[in-house]
Amino acid sequence: MRIQVSGMALLRIRKYPDPVLKRPAQPVTKIDGALHSFIESMVQTMYAAPGIGLAAPQVGDSRRIIVIDADQQNPGRRLLRLINPEVLELDGKITWEEACLSVVDYSAQVQRAARLVVKALTPDEEEVEIEAEQFLAVVFQHELDHLEGKLFIDRVSRLKRQLYRRKLQKLIKEGKVENHASPSAEA
Ligand code: NI
């Protein structure tokens, strides 16, 4: 489903437990105009949400694409559009409070590496290496997890996850949250 907002096609953000979020994404094999416009729609969808990162599986597309803009003061200045990202280095430890556009009404402390180096292709087919630390390293790892079919709630304790599932079921039952468990919930 696409929603037209001021001429720009926004993509529908899939919410847990939509099965597409559990599916590992496949490498992009062709960079063409269709891919460029899909990535621009991802960027607009991320800004509209608003969010600081978005991975293609979150909009129902199982390809290895992420967009990140962690600089909320200057939107666009540090926007990253990355294709087939791969981790080259991971170091240190950091704990951060994470949330996700695909996980309704929840945040939790997650432990991650404090620094990483990622290699990826840009939409111009340029190979780039990016080093990220602290908050940006957390954002990267969160988005890279999406490409493996993993959510941050898979990185909290089983008890916390069960409590969240129970809370979500209650919200769905009360009609406060749409049920995304099956594709038929798509409207
Ligand atoms: Ni997320």
Backbone and ligand atoms as CSV (ligand in chain L), in Angstrom:
chain,resi,resn,atom,element,x,y,z
A,1,MET,N,N,0.843,-1.195,0.000
A,1,MET,CA,C,0.000,0.000,0.000
A,1,MET,C,C,0.876,1.242,0.000
A,2,ARG,N,N,0.534,2.241,-0.798
A,2,ARG,CA,C,1.265,3.496,-0.818
A,2,ARG,C,C,0.320,4.631,-0.451
A,3,ILE,N,N,0.831,5.526,0.346
A,3,ILE,CA,C,0.024,6.677,0.749
A,3,ILE,C,C,0.674,7.894,0.107
A,4,GLN,N,N,-0.088,8.681,-0.604
A,4,GLN,CA,C,0.474,9.882,-1.223
A,4,GLN,C,C,0.466,11.019,-0.208
A,5,VAL,N,N,1.621,11.538,0.107
A,5,VAL,CA,C,1.699,12.713,0.957
A,5,VAL,C,C,2.533,13.746,0.229
A,6,SER,N,N,1.968,14.861,-0.036
A,6,SER,CA,C,2.592,15.965,-0.794
A,6,SER,C,C,3.430,15.449,-1.966
A,7,GLY,N,N,2.811,14.602,-2.765
A,7,GLY,CA,C,3.436,14.158,-4.002
A,7,GLY,C,C,4.463,13.055,-3.841
A,8,MET,N,N,4.824,12.713,-2.624
A,8,MET,CA,C,5.855,11.705,-2.422
A,8,MET,C,C,5.221,10.395,-1.958
A,9,ALA,N,N,5.656,9.293,-2.568
A,9,ALA,CA,C,5.092,7.993,-2.194
A,9,ALA,C,C,5.738,7.498,-0.912
A,10,LEU,N,N,4.940,7.382,0.133
A,10,LEU,CA,C,5.461,6.811,1.369
A,10,LEU,C,C,5.140,5.328,1.399
A,11,LEU,N,N,6.043,4.564,1.984
A,11,LEU,CA,C,5.869,3.122,2.061
A,11,LEU,C,C,5.264,2.760,3.417
A,12,ARG,N,N,4.521,1.675,3.447
A,12,ARG,CA,C,3.891,1.267,4.700
A,12,ARG,C,C,4.917,0.549,5.586
A,13,ILE,N,N,5.069,1.023,6.793
A,13,ILE,CA,C,6.033,0.410,7.714
A,13,ILE,C,C,5.398,-0.812,8.373
A,14,ARG,N,N,6.037,-1.954,8.184
A,14,ARG,CA,C,5.550,-3.212,8.756
A,14,ARG,C,C,5.880,-3.254,10.242
A,15,LYS,N,N,4.930,-3.806,10.998
A,15,LYS,CA,C,5.083,-3.843,12.450
A,15,LYS,C,C,5.169,-5.283,12.955
A,16,TYR,N,N,5.959,-5.491,13.995
A,16,TYR,CA,C,6.021,-6.780,14.665
A,16,TYR,C,C,4.615,-7.191,15.070
A,17,PRO,N,N,4.164,-8.449,14.874
A,17,PRO,CA,C,4.925,-9.605,14.379
A,17,PRO,C,C,4.732,-9.909,12.886
A,18,ASP,N,N,4.752,-8.924,12.024
A,18,ASP,CA,C,4.681,-9.183,10.578
A,18,ASP,C,C,5.834,-10.113,10.179
A,19,PRO,N,N,5.521,-11.247,9.503
A,19,PRO,CA,C,6.581,-12.236,9.212
A,19,PRO,C,C,7.723,-11.707,8.338
A,20,VAL,N,N,7.488,-10.649,7.561
A,20,VAL,CA,C,8.566,-10.141,6.700
A,20,VAL,C,C,9.748,-9.642,7.539
A,21,LEU,N,N,9.474,-9.243,8.777
A,21,LEU,CA,C,10.534,-8.728,9.648
A,21,LEU,C,C,11.480,-9.829,10.114
A,22,LYS,N,N,11.053,-11.085,10.003
A,22,LYS,CA,C,11.875,-12.224,10.443
A,22,LYS,C,C,12.680,-12.828,9.297
A,23,ARG,N,N,12.403,-12.372,8.076
A,23,ARG,CA,C,13.020,-12.971,6.894
A,23,ARG,C,C,14.382,-12.319,6.629
A,24,PRO,N,N,15.460,-13.122,6.529
A,24,PRO,CA,C,16.749,-12.514,6.179
A,24,PRO,C,C,16.687,-11.896,4.782
A,25,ALA,N,N,17.284,-10.717,4.629
A,25,ALA,CA,C,17.236,-10.015,3.349
A,25,ALA,C,C,18.322,-10.535,2.414
A,26,GLN,N,N,18.071,-10.418,1.109
A,26,GLN,CA,C,18.981,-10.909,0.072
A,26,GLN,C,C,19.783,-9.737,-0.521
A,27,PRO,N,N,21.004,-10.026,-0.977
A,27,PRO,CA,C,21.806,-8.951,-1.573
A,27,PRO,C,C,21.132,-8.333,-2.798
A,28,VAL,N,N,21.349,-7.034,-2.963
A,28,VAL,CA,C,20.898,-6.340,-4.166
A,28,VAL,C,C,21.828,-6.751,-5.305
A,29,THR,N,N,21.265,-7.135,-6.449
A,29,THR,CA,C,22.101,-7.574,-7.571
A,29,THR,C,C,22.094,-6.571,-8.717
A,30,LYS,N,N,21.127,-5.650,-8.692
A,30,LYS,CA,C,21.039,-4.690,-9.798
A,30,LYS,C,C,20.703,-3.304,-9.251
A,31,ILE,N,N,21.558,-2.338,-9.574
A,31,ILE,CA,C,21.290,-0.959,-9.158
A,31,ILE,C,C,20.813,-0.206,-10.396
A,32,ASP,N,N,19.532,0.155,-10.376
A,32,ASP,CA,C,18.963,0.854,-11.538
A,32,ASP,C,C,18.000,1.945,-11.066
A,33,GLY,N,N,17.303,2.548,-11.994
A,33,GLY,CA,C,16.399,3.646,-11.659
A,33,GLY,C,C,15.308,3.239,-10.683
A,34,ALA,N,N,14.808,2.013,-10.850
A,34,ALA,CA,C,13.742,1.532,-9.950
A,34,ALA,C,C,14.276,1.432,-8.528
A,35,LEU,N,N,15.538,0.980,-8.411
A,35,LEU,CA,C,16.133,0.881,-7.068
A,35,LEU,C,C,16.329,2.274,-6.480
A,36,HIS,N,N,16.818,3.213,-7.300
A,36,HIS,CA,C,16.992,4.588,-6.821
A,36,HIS,C,C,15.689,5.156,-6.286
A,37,SER,N,N,14.597,4.974,-7.022
A,37,SER,CA,C,13.349,5.587,-6.537
A,37,SER,C,C,12.824,4.848,-5.314
A,38,PHE,N,N,13.072,3.525,-5.240
A,38,PHE,CA,C,12.677,2.810,-4.022
A,38,PHE,C,C,13.446,3.359,-2.812
A,39,ILE,N,N,14.769,3.578,-2.987
A,39,ILE,CA,C,15.573,4.083,-1.866
A,39,ILE,C,C,15.103,5.486,-1.466
A,40,GLU,N,N,14.750,6.329,-2.456
A,40,GLU,CA,C,14.238,7.665,-2.106
A,40,GLU,C,C,12.928,7.562,-1.336
A,41,SER,N,N,12.081,6.595,-1.701
A,41,SER,CA,C,10.837,6.398,-0.941
A,41,SER,C,C,11.144,5.943,0.477
A,42,MET,N,N,12.179,5.100,0.629
A,42,MET,CA,C,12.590,4.694,1.985
A,42,MET,C,C,13.022,5.913,2.805
A,43,VAL,N,N,13.814,6.800,2.167
A,43,VAL,CA,C,14.294,7.995,2.872
A,43,VAL,C,C,13.114,8.857,3.315
A,44,GLN,N,N,12.175,9.112,2.395
A,44,GLN,CA,C,11.016,9.946,2.734
A,44,GLN,C,C,10.166,9.295,3.816
A,45,THR,N,N,10.041,7.969,3.754
A,45,THR,CA,C,9.254,7.236,4.757
A,45,THR,C,C,9.919,7.350,6.130
A,46,MET,N,N,11.256,7.261,6.132
A,46,MET,CA,C,11.996,7.404,7.392
A,46,MET,C,C,11.778,8.792,7.995
A,47,TYR,N,N,11.928,9.853,7.171
A,47,TYR,CA,C,11.744,11.218,7.688
A,47,TYR,C,C,10.305,11.455,8.144
A,48,ALA,N,N,9.347,10.898,7.394
A,48,ALA,CA,C,7.941,11.142,7.725
A,48,ALA,C,C,7.539,10.450,9.028
A,49,ALA,N,N,8.236,9.350,9.361
A,49,ALA,CA,C,7.784,8.517,10.499
A,49,ALA,C,C,7.632,9.261,11.834
A,50,PRO,N,N,8.564,10.068,12.367
A,50,PRO,CA,C,9.931,10.216,11.914
A,50,PRO,C,C,10.830,9.164,12.566
A,51,GLY,N,N,11.899,8.811,11.835
A,51,GLY,CA,C,12.852,7.846,12.364
A,51,GLY,C,C,14.254,8.239,11.981
A,52,ILE,N,N,15.246,7.571,12.586
A,52,ILE,CA,C,16.648,7.885,12.284
A,52,ILE,C,C,17.290,6.790,11.444
A,53,GLY,N,N,16.532,5.725,11.197
A,53,GLY,CA,C,17.038,4.654,10.348
A,53,GLY,C,C,15.877,3.808,9.862
A,54,LEU,N,N,16.089,3.195,8.708
A,54,LEU,CA,C,15.055,2.306,8.165
A,54,LEU,C,C,15.745,1.259,7.295
A,55,ALA,N,N,15.315,0.017,7.449
A,55,ALA,CA,C,15.849,-1.072,6.648
A,55,ALA,C,C,14.734,-1.564,5.725
A,56,ALA,N,N,15.118,-2.016,4.517
A,56,ALA,CA,C,14.115,-2.386,3.514
A,56,ALA,C,C,13.080,-3.406,4.025
A,57,PRO,N,N,13.483,-4.424,4.819
A,57,PRO,CA,C,12.452,-5.366,5.301
A,57,PRO,C,C,11.324,-4.679,6.092
A,58,GLN,N,N,11.626,-3.521,6.681
A,58,GLN,CA,C,10.595,-2.803,7.437
A,58,GLN,C,C,9.503,-2.237,6.548
A,59,VAL,N,N,9.776,-2.142,5.250
A,59,VAL,CA,C,8.726,-1.717,4.318
A,59,VAL,C,C,8.355,-2.887,3.406
A,60,GLY,N,N,8.641,-4.107,3.892
A,60,GLY,CA,C,8.173,-5.306,3.204
A,60,GLY,C,C,9.028,-5.751,2.031
A,61,ASP,N,N,10.264,-5.247,1.941
A,61,ASP,CA,C,11.140,-5.580,0.817
A,61,ASP,C,C,12.400,-6.259,1.352
A,62,SER,N,N,12.561,-7.548,1.034
A,62,SER,CA,C,13.675,-8.316,1.615
A,62,SER,C,C,14.960,-8.173,0.808
A,63,ARG,N,N,15.403,-6.923,0.669
A,63,ARG,CA,C,16.703,-6.676,0.042
A,63,ARG,C,C,17.590,-5.930,1.034
A,64,ARG,N,N,18.915,-6.075,0.841
A,64,ARG,CA,C,19.865,-5.539,1.815
A,64,ARG,C,C,20.128,-4.047,1.553
A,65,ILE,N,N,19.209,-3.237,2.048
A,65,ILE,CA,C,19.294,-1.780,1.890
A,65,ILE,C,C,18.940,-1.139,3.229
A,66,ILE,N,N,19.767,-0.178,3.655
A,66,ILE,CA,C,19.424,0.599,4.850
A,66,ILE,C,C,19.614,2.088,4.560
A,67,VAL,N,N,18.805,2.902,5.215
A,67,VAL,CA,C,19.014,4.349,5.183
A,67,VAL,C,C,19.098,4.822,6.632
A,68,ILE,N,N,20.018,5.758,6.866
A,68,ILE,CA,C,20.258,6.244,8.225
A,68,ILE,C,C,20.469,7.751,8.167
A,69,ASP,N,N,19.821,8.476,9.071
A,69,ASP,CA,C,20.173,9.874,9.291
A,69,ASP,C,C,20.024,10.148,10.779
A,70,ALA,N,N,21.151,10.060,11.473
A,70,ALA,CA,C,21.115,10.175,12.930
A,70,ALA,C,C,21.294,11.614,13.397
A,71,ASP,N,N,21.482,12.544,12.459
A,71,ASP,CA,C,21.679,13.956,12.812
A,71,ASP,C,C,20.347,14.696,12.685
A,72,GLN,N,N,19.598,14.688,13.788
A,72,GLN,CA,C,18.243,15.247,13.732
A,72,GLN,C,C,18.240,16.770,13.639
A,73,GLN,N,N,19.365,17.405,14.016
A,73,GLN,CA,C,19.447,18.868,13.956
A,73,GLN,C,C,19.564,19.348,12.508
A,74,ASN,N,N,20.240,18.562,11.689
A,74,ASN,CA,C,20.489,18.959,10.290
A,74,ASN,C,C,20.069,17.846,9.352
A,75,PRO,N,N,18.758,17.643,9.176
A,75,PRO,CA,C,18.321,16.516,8.355
A,75,PRO,C,C,18.892,16.600,6.939
A,76,GLY,N,N,19.417,15.481,6.452
A,76,GLY,CA,C,19.939,15.428,5.095
A,76,GLY,C,C,21.438,15.574,5.008
A,77,ARG,N,N,22.040,16.266,5.994
A,77,ARG,CA,C,23.470,16.545,5.904
A,77,ARG,C,C,24.307,15.267,6.010
A,78,ARG,N,N,23.862,14.346,6.872
A,78,ARG,CA,C,24.626,13.106,7.041
A,78,ARG,C,C,23.789,11.883,6.657
A,79,LEU,N,N,22.898,12.088,5.737
A,79,LEU,CA,C,22.044,10.986,5.278
A,79,LEU,C,C,22.876,9.907,4.584
A,80,LEU,N,N,22.671,8.679,4.994
A,80,LEU,CA,C,23.377,7.545,4.385
A,80,LEU,C,C,22.364,6.633,3.709
A,81,ARG,N,N,22.660,6.274,2.456
A,81,ARG,CA,C,21.847,5.297,1.733
A,81,ARG,C,C,22.794,4.160,1.373
A,82,LEU,N,N,22.622,3.014,1.984
A,82,LEU,CA,C,23.623,1.957,1.845
A,82,LEU,C,C,23.025,0.662,1.315
A,83,ILE,N,N,23.734,0.112,0.348
A,83,ILE,CA,C,23.314,-1.117,-0.321
A,83,ILE,C,C,24.310,-2.224,0.034
A,84,ASN,N,N,23.799,-3.396,0.337
A,84,ASN,CA,C,24.627,-4.560,0.695
A,84,ASN,C,C,25.687,-4.243,1.754
A,85,PRO,N,N,25.293,-3.633,2.871
A,85,PRO,CA,C,26.290,-3.305,3.896
A,85,PRO,C,C,26.860,-4.568,4.552
A,86,GLU,N,N,28.157,-4.498,4.855
A,86,GLU,CA,C,28.841,-5.623,5.527
A,86,GLU,C,C,29.685,-5.073,6.658
A,87,VAL,N,N,29.659,-5.756,7.778
A,87,VAL,CA,C,30.468,-5.331,8.922
A,87,VAL,C,C,31.899,-5.826,8.738
A,88,LEU,N,N,32.862,-4.901,8.871
A,88,LEU,CA,C,34.273,-5.286,8.780
A,88,LEU,C,C,34.908,-5.380,10.155
A,89,GLU,N,N,34.478,-4.501,11.062
A,89,GLU,CA,C,35.050,-4.503,12.414
A,89,GLU,C,C,33.971,-4.166,13.431
A,90,LEU,N,N,34.081,-4.782,14.608
A,90,LEU,CA,C,33.203,-4.489,15.744
A,90,LEU,C,C,34.081,-4.461,16.987
A,91,ASP,N,N,33.992,-3.403,17.788
A,91,ASP,CA,C,34.778,-3.354,19.026
A,91,ASP,C,C,33.982,-2.763,20.165
A,92,GLY,N,N,34.387,-3.144,21.360
A,92,GLY,CA,C,33.888,-2.509,22.578
A,92,GLY,C,C,32.445,-2.861,22.876
A,93,LYS,N,N,31.953,-2.235,23.934
A,93,LYS,CA,C,30.581,-2.513,24.370
A,93,LYS,C,C,29.905,-1.219,24.768
A,94,ILE,N,N,28.620,-1.148,24.454
A,94,ILE,CA,C,27.841,0.014,24.859
A,94,ILE,C,C,26.403,-0.453,25.074
A,95,THR,N,N,25.729,0.180,26.026
A,95,THR,CA,C,24.322,-0.152,26.249
A,95,THR,C,C,23.507,1.096,25.966
A,96,TRP,N,N,22.455,0.923,25.173
A,96,TRP,CA,C,21.655,2.073,24.740
A,96,TRP,C,C,20.179,1.700,24.812
A,97,GLU,N,N,19.346,2.672,25.062
A,97,GLU,CA,C,17.901,2.462,25.065
A,97,GLU,C,C,17.420,2.514,23.609
A,98,GLU,N,N,16.914,1.387,23.109
A,98,GLU,CA,C,16.507,1.329,21.706
A,98,GLU,C,C,14.996,1.231,21.540
A,99,ALA,N,N,14.545,1.731,20.421
A,99,ALA,CA,C,13.151,1.591,20.009
A,99,ALA,C,C,13.183,1.363,18.499
A,100,CYS,N,N,12.048,1.051,17.923
A,100,CYS,CA,C,12.024,0.693,16.500
A,100,CYS,C,C,10.680,1.076,15.900
A,101,LEU,N,N,10.707,1.602,14.668
A,101,LEU,CA,C,9.455,1.962,13.999
A,101,LEU,C,C,8.564,0.736,13.791
A,102,SER,N,N,9.164,-0.462,13.830
A,102,SER,CA,C,8.397,-1.688,13.606
A,102,SER,C,C,7.951,-2.354,14.905
A,103,VAL,N,N,8.312,-1.779,16.024
A,103,VAL,CA,C,7.916,-2.358,17.319
A,103,VAL,C,C,7.110,-1.298,18.070
A,104,VAL,N,N,5.812,-1.481,18.092
A,104,VAL,CA,C,4.892,-0.483,18.630
A,104,VAL,C,C,5.061,-0.336,20.138
A,105,ASP,N,N,5.208,0.918,20.606
A,105,ASP,CA,C,5.042,1.194,22.017
A,105,ASP,C,C,6.016,0.456,22.931
A,106,TYR,N,N,7.283,0.384,22.564
A,106,TYR,CA,C,8.233,-0.324,23.418
A,106,TYR,C,C,9.644,0.210,23.218
A,107,SER,N,N,10.415,0.251,24.310
A,107,SER,CA,C,11.845,0.527,24.202
A,107,SER,C,C,12.534,-0.276,25.286
A,108,ALA,N,N,13.808,-0.589,25.077
A,108,ALA,CA,C,14.544,-1.375,26.065
A,108,ALA,C,C,16.040,-1.153,25.891
A,109,GLN,N,N,16.779,-1.407,26.974
A,109,GLN,CA,C,18.237,-1.313,26.951
A,109,GLN,C,C,18.791,-2.514,26.194
A,110,VAL,N,N,19.675,-2.235,25.252
A,110,VAL,CA,C,20.293,-3.306,24.471
A,110,VAL,C,C,21.808,-3.096,24.476
A,111,GLN,N,N,22.551,-4.199,24.623
A,111,GLN,CA,C,24.004,-4.079,24.568
A,111,GLN,C,C,24.501,-4.319,23.142
A,112,ARG,N,N,25.381,-3.443,22.706
A,112,ARG,CA,C,25.920,-3.512,21.348
A,112,ARG,C,C,27.415,-3.240,21.396
A,113,ALA,N,N,28.080,-3.373,20.228
A,113,ALA,CA,C,29.464,-2.922,20.107
A,113,ALA,C,C,29.472,-1.395,20.097
A,114,ALA,N,N,30.526,-0.803,20.671
A,114,ALA,CA,C,30.599,0.658,20.778
A,114,ALA,C,C,31.154,1.302,19.509
A,115,ARG,N,N,31.758,0.480,18.657
A,115,ARG,CA,C,32.360,1.010,17.425
A,115,ARG,C,C,32.270,-0.055,16.343
A,116,LEU,N,N,32.054,0.397,15.123
A,116,LEU,CA,C,32.087,-0.563,14.029
A,116,LEU,C,C,32.564,0.099,12.745
A,117,VAL,N,N,33.003,-0.737,11.821
A,117,VAL,CA,C,33.335,-0.276,10.474
A,117,VAL,C,C,32.487,-1.099,9.516
A,118,VAL,N,N,31.807,-0.392,8.618
A,118,VAL,CA,C,30.902,-1.038,7.663
A,118,VAL,C,C,31.356,-0.697,6.254
A,119,LYS,N,N,31.292,-1.689,5.387
A,119,LYS,CA,C,31.564,-1.481,3.964
A,119,LYS,C,C,30.230,-1.606,3.241
A,120,ALA,N,N,29.978,-0.758,2.258
A,120,ALA,CA,C,28.704,-0.831,1.528
A,120,ALA,C,C,28.851,-0.164,0.169
A,121,LEU,N,N,27.823,-0.312,-0.656
A,121,LEU,CA,C,27.746,0.418,-1.912
A,121,LEU,C,C,26.763,1.562,-1.737
A,122,THR,N,N,27.063,2.696,-2.382
A,122,THR,CA,C,26.096,3.787,-2.417
A,122,THR,C,C,25.215,3.575,-3.660
A,123,PRO,N,N,24.112,4.329,-3.780
A,123,PRO,CA,C,23.279,4.212,-4.980
A,123,PRO,C,C,24.053,4.558,-6.257
A,124,ASP,N,N,25.176,5.308,-6.133
A,124,ASP,CA,C,26.022,5.606,-7.301
A,124,ASP,C,C,27.042,4.504,-7.561
A,125,GLU,N,N,26.870,3.380,-6.894
A,125,GLU,CA,C,27.746,2.214,-7.046
A,125,GLU,C,C,29.177,2.496,-6.635
A,126,GLU,N,N,29.317,3.386,-5.680
A,126,GLU,CA,C,30.622,3.691,-5.124
A,126,GLU,C,C,30.773,2.841,-3.866
A,127,GLU,N,N,31.953,2.228,-3.687
A,127,GLU,CA,C,32.157,1.443,-2.465
A,127,GLU,C,C,32.662,2.374,-1.370
A,128,VAL,N,N,31.993,2.344,-0.224
A,128,VAL,CA,C,32.392,3.217,0.877
A,128,VAL,C,C,32.648,2.384,2.129
A,129,GLU,N,N,33.548,2.917,2.974
A,129,GLU,CA,C,33.763,2.332,4.299
A,129,GLU,C,C,33.414,3.406,5.308
A,130,ILE,N,N,32.578,3.051,6.258
A,130,ILE,CA,C,32.131,4.028,7.249
A,130,ILE,C,C,32.474,3.523,8.635
A,131,GLU,N,N,33.090,4.409,9.427
A,131,GLU,CA,C,33.376,4.076,10.815
A,131,GLU,C,C,32.346,4.802,11.673
A,132,ALA,N,N,31.746,4.099,12.604
A,132,ALA,CA,C,30.743,4.724,13.473
A,132,ALA,C,C,31.021,4.351,14.915
A,133,GLU,N,N,30.749,5.322,15.804
A,133,GLU,CA,C,30.946,5.089,17.237
A,133,GLU,C,C,29.693,5.490,17.994
A,134,GLN,N,N,29.610,4.968,19.216
A,134,GLN,CA,C,28.553,5.351,20.153
A,134,GLN,C,C,27.163,5.226,19.523
A,135,PHE,N,N,26.381,6.325,19.586
A,135,PHE,CA,C,24.996,6.276,19.132
A,135,PHE,C,C,24.885,5.817,17.672
A,136,LEU,N,N,25.743,6.359,16.793
A,136,LEU,CA,C,25.664,5.982,15.381
A,136,LEU,C,C,25.996,4.496,15.184
A,137,ALA,N,N,26.921,3.981,15.987
A,137,ALA,CA,C,27.248,2.544,15.916
A,137,ALA,C,C,26.035,1.710,16.332
A,138,VAL,N,N,25.301,2.193,17.310
A,138,VAL,CA,C,24.088,1.499,17.762
A,138,VAL,C,C,23.046,1.485,16.641
A,139,VAL,N,N,22.852,2.647,16.005
A,139,VAL,CA,C,21.872,2.748,14.920
A,139,VAL,C,C,22.236,1.773,13.793
A,140,PHE,N,N,23.519,1.768,13.429
A,140,PHE,CA,C,23.981,0.842,12.388
A,140,PHE,C,C,23.653,-0.604,12.741
A,141,GLN,N,N,24.002,-1.020,13.961
A,141,GLN,CA,C,23.790,-2.420,14.336
A,141,GLN,C,C,22.313,-2.765,14.366
A,142,HIS,N,N,21.496,-1.808,14.800
A,142,HIS,CA,C,20.041,-2.015,14.819
A,142,HIS,C,C,19.524,-2.241,13.390
A,143,GLU,N,N,19.963,-1.387,12.445
A,143,GLU,CA,C,19.492,-1.517,11.056
A,143,GLU,C,C,20.054,-2.777,10.401
A,144,LEU,N,N,21.324,-3.107,10.673
A,144,LEU,CA,C,21.917,-4.325,10.107
A,144,LEU,C,C,21.192,-5.564,10.622
A,145,ASP,N,N,20.762,-5.532,11.883
A,145,ASP,CA,C,19.973,-6.638,12.432
A,145,ASP,C,C,18.704,-6.874,11.608
A,146,HIS,N,N,18.055,-5.795,11.190
A,146,HIS,CA,C,16.832,-5.941,10.381
A,146,HIS,C,C,17.106,-6.765,9.129
A,147,LEU,N,N,18.309,-6.622,8.559
A,147,LEU,CA,C,18.641,-7.363,7.338
A,147,LEU,C,C,18.828,-8.854,7.620
A,148,GLU,N,N,19.046,-9.194,8.891
A,148,GLU,CA,C,19.161,-10.608,9.282
A,148,GLU,C,C,17.839,-11.151,9.819
A,149,GLY,N,N,16.789,-10.355,9.742
A,149,GLY,CA,C,15.497,-10.797,10.268
A,149,GLY,C,C,15.424,-10.721,11.780
A,150,LYS,N,N,16.210,-9.808,12.341
A,150,LYS,CA,C,16.269,-9.681,13.798
A,150,LYS,C,C,15.774,-8.319,14.259
A,151,LEU,N,N,15.070,-8.300,15.381
A,151,LEU,CA,C,14.609,-7.040,15.972
A,151,LEU,C,C,15.309,-6.844,17.312
A,152,PHE,N,N,15.295,-5.607,17.819
A,152,PHE,CA,C,15.980,-5.386,19.096
A,152,PHE,C,C,15.329,-6.190,20.219
A,153,ILE,N,N,14.045,-6.506,20.074
A,153,ILE,CA,C,13.405,-7.311,21.130
A,153,ILE,C,C,13.930,-8.756,21.141
A,154,ASP,N,N,14.628,-9.158,20.061
A,154,ASP,CA,C,15.294,-10.472,20.093
A,154,ASP,C,C,16.568,-10.415,20.926
A,155,ARG,N,N,16.969,-9.217,21.325
A,155,ARG,CA,C,18.208,-9.054,22.098
A,155,ARG,C,C,17.945,-8.693,23.555
A,156,VAL,N,N,16.689,-8.742,23.978
A,156,VAL,CA,C,16.385,-8.538,25.403
A,156,VAL,C,C,16.075,-9.912,26.006
A,157,SER,N,N,15.916,-9.977,27.322
A,157,SER,CA,C,15.688,-11.267,27.967
A,157,SER,C,C,14.355,-11.859,27.509
A,158,ARG,N,N,14.263,-13.180,27.618
A,158,ARG,CA,C,13.035,-13.863,27.209
A,158,ARG,C,C,11.837,-13.331,28.019
A,159,LEU,N,N,12.073,-13.067,29.287
A,159,LEU,CA,C,10.992,-12.574,30.145
A,159,LEU,C,C,10.476,-11.217,29.629
A,160,LYS,N,N,11.407,-10.327,29.322
A,160,LYS,CA,C,10.997,-9.006,28.813
A,160,LYS,C,C,10.233,-9.134,27.497
A,161,ARG,N,N,10.706,-10.059,26.645
A,161,ARG,CA,C,10.042,-10.268,25.356
A,161,ARG,C,C,8.625,-10.802,25.558
A,162,GLN,N,N,8.494,-11.753,26.503
A,162,GLN,CA,C,7.156,-12.298,26.789
A,162,GLN,C,C,6.231,-11.215,27.316
A,163,LEU,N,N,6.767,-10.363,28.186
A,163,LEU,CA,C,5.944,-9.266,28.731
A,163,LEU,C,C,5.506,-8.331,27.611
A,164,TYR,N,N,6.438,-8.071,26.680
A,164,TYR,CA,C,6.073,-7.194,25.566
A,164,TYR,C,C,4.995,-7.831,24.698
A,165,ARG,N,N,5.151,-9.145,24.394
A,165,ARG,CA,C,4.145,-9.822,23.559
A,165,ARG,C,C,2.763,-9.737,24.195
A,166,ARG,N,N,2.739,-9.942,25.534
A,166,ARG,CA,C,1.454,-9.894,26.259
A,166,ARG,C,C,0.847,-8.491,26.159
A,167,LYS,N,N,1.703,-7.480,26.331
A,167,LYS,CA,C,1.235,-6.094,26.253
A,167,LYS,C,C,0.689,-5.798,24.849
A,168,LEU,N,N,1.409,-6.290,23.829
A,168,LEU,CA,C,0.989,-6.052,22.444
A,168,LEU,C,C,-0.350,-6.731,22.150
A,169,GLN,N,N,-0.494,-7.986,22.640
A,169,GLN,CA,C,-1.767,-8.686,22.428
A,169,GLN,C,C,-2.932,-7.915,23.042
A,170,LYS,N,N,-2.670,-7.352,24.216
A,170,LYS,CA,C,-3.698,-6.578,24.900
A,170,LYS,C,C,-4.047,-5.332,24.077
A,171,LEU,N,N,-3.024,-4.648,23.573
A,171,LEU,CA,C,-3.257,-3.446,22.756
A,171,LEU,C,C,-4.042,-3.786,21.490
A,172,ILE,N,N,-3.717,-4.961,20.889
A,172,ILE,CA,C,-4.429,-5.382,19.670
A,172,ILE,C,C,-5.888,-5.676,20.008
A,173,LYS,N,N,-6.092,-6.396,21.128
A,173,LYS,CA,C,-7.451,-6.758,21.546
A,173,LYS,C,C,-8.299,-5.505,21.820
A,174,GLU,N,N,-7.654,-4.513,22.406
A,174,GLU,CA,C,-8.379,-3.271,22.723
A,174,GLU,C,C,-8.545,-2.378,21.481
A,175,GLY,N,N,-7.994,-2.851,20.350
A,175,GLY,CA,C,-8.129,-2.079,19.113
A,175,GLY,C,C,-7.233,-0.859,19.065
A,176,LYS,N,N,-6.236,-0.796,19.976
A,176,LYS,CA,C,-5.348,0.371,20.000
A,176,LYS,C,C,-4.213,0.221,18.996
A,177,VAL,N,N,-3.967,-1.025,18.596
A,177,VAL,CA,C,-2.901,-1.312,17.640
A,177,VAL,C,C,-3.457,-2.284,16.616
A,178,GLU,N,N,-3.090,-2.050,15.363
A,178,GLU,CA,C,-3.547,-2.929,14.286
A,178,GLU,C,C,-2.813,-4.266,14.386
A,179,ASN,N,N,-3.492,-5.363,14.052
A,179,ASN,CA,C,-2.851,-6.668,14.072
A,179,ASN,C,C,-2.078,-6.898,12.780
A,180,HIS,N,N,-0.744,-6.975,12.893
A,180,HIS,CA,C,0.111,-7.117,11.711
A,180,HIS,C,C,0.584,-8.558,11.536
A,181,ALA,N,N,-0.009,-9.488,12.313
A,181,ALA,CA,C,0.517,-10.849,12.292
A,181,ALA,C,C,0.326,-11.541,10.946
A,182,SER,N,N,-0.722,-11.200,10.223
A,182,SER,CA,C,-0.947,-11.852,8.944
A,182,SER,C,C,-1.090,-10.822,7.840
A,183,PRO,N,N,-0.679,-11.196,6.619
A,183,PRO,CA,C,-0.767,-10.245,5.500
A,183,PRO,C,C,-2.194,-9.750,5.248
A,184,SER,N,N,-3.179,-10.545,5.672
A,184,SER,CA,C,-4.579,-10.145,5.444
A,184,SER,C,C,-4.949,-8.905,6.269
A,185,ALA,N,N,-4.091,-8.580,7.246
A,185,ALA,CA,C,-4.361,-7.383,8.046
A,185,ALA,C,C,-4.068,-6.118,7.239
A,186,GLU,N,N,-3.461,-6.299,6.083
A,186,GLU,CA,C,-3.112,-5.156,5.241
A,186,GLU,C,C,-4.390,-4.476,4.729
A,187,ALA,N,N,-4.429,-3.177,4.861
A,187,ALA,CA,C,-5.632,-2.478,4.417
A,187,ALA,C,C,-5.245,-1.265,3.572
L,1,NI,NI,NI,14.146,-0.908,13.761
